[in-house]
């Protein structure tokens, strides 16, 4: 799951003079600092600051909304069917979604 929008990182690089942004993985961003000849990873403190400032990415919002909708519909279905299985499956889906929303290497 992408935790950062590429536009957020491009905007930060443009504002702070970093050039030639390269995205290695979802959370590995490299760029040339001002006056440097080798790319460096964007500092994790900067990524944290961007995340706090901007909030959830588009992909995170979609997964969050899906988790809420699945939970509500599963619990209604469980109540109507008098069976706990839909609620159990919804719990598993939400648990995996919340696990994916955790940012790995900060």
ZIGIRA-V386319 format. One record per residue. N is the residue number from 0. RES is the residue in one small letter. NEAR is the number of other ideal C-beta (glycine too) atoms within 12 Angstrom. Layout:
N/RES/NEAR  N/RES/NEAR
//
This chain:
0/x/25  1/x/26  2/x/32  3/x/37  4/x/24  5/x/21  6/x/17  7/x/29  8/x/35  9/x/22  10/x/18  11/x/26  12/x/29  13/x/16  14/x/14  15/x/20  16/x/14  17/x/27  18/x/19  19/x/20  20/x/27  21/x/21  22/x/23  23/x/15  24/x/15  25/x/22  26/x/25  27/x/24  28/x/33  29/x/23  30/x/28  31/x/21  32/x/21  33/x/15  34/x/10  35/x/14  36/x/10  37/x/12  38/x/20  39/x/23  40/x/25  41/x/32  42/x/19  43/x/19  44/x/12  45/x/26  46/x/27  47/x/18  48/x/18  49/x/31  50/x/26  51/x/15  52/x/16  53/x/22  54/x/15  55/x/22  56/x/25  57/x/19  58/x/20  59/x/26  60/x/20  61/x/18  62/x/25  63/x/22  64/x/16  65/x/23  66/x/26  67/x/19  68/x/18  69/x/26  70/x/26  71/x/18  72/x/20  73/x/27  74/x/23  75/x/15  76/x/20  77/x/21  78/x/14  79/x/12  80/x/14  81/x/10  82/x/14  83/x/15  84/x/15  85/x/23  86/x/24  87/x/17  88/x/20  89/x/26  90/x/20  91/x/18  92/x/23  93/x/25  94/x/17  95/x/18  96/x/26  97/x/18  98/x/15  99/x/22  100/x/25  101/x/15  102/x/23  103/x/15  104/x/15  105/x/20
//
